[in-house]
């Protein structure tokens, strides 16, 4: 469905959709970057607190994966755009 979708190019985008990451990293300036994850899945447990813990763990792993990709790109001297 998204096969023909052209992704916008922005040199400030450090981690985006091309790597199939669940999170993105966008450079705000030389010292700061915005790390964002957007995900949806239906509750698989009835306890809202427990579901919050599951959702938080999912978000943390998405962000961790994006930062690992960013660190690898930085170590190689390349940023994905």
Secondary structure by P-SEA (a helix, b strand, c coil): ccccbbbbbbccccccccccccbbbbbccccbbbbbbbbbbccccccaaaaaaaaaaaaaaaaaaaaaaaaaaaaaccccc
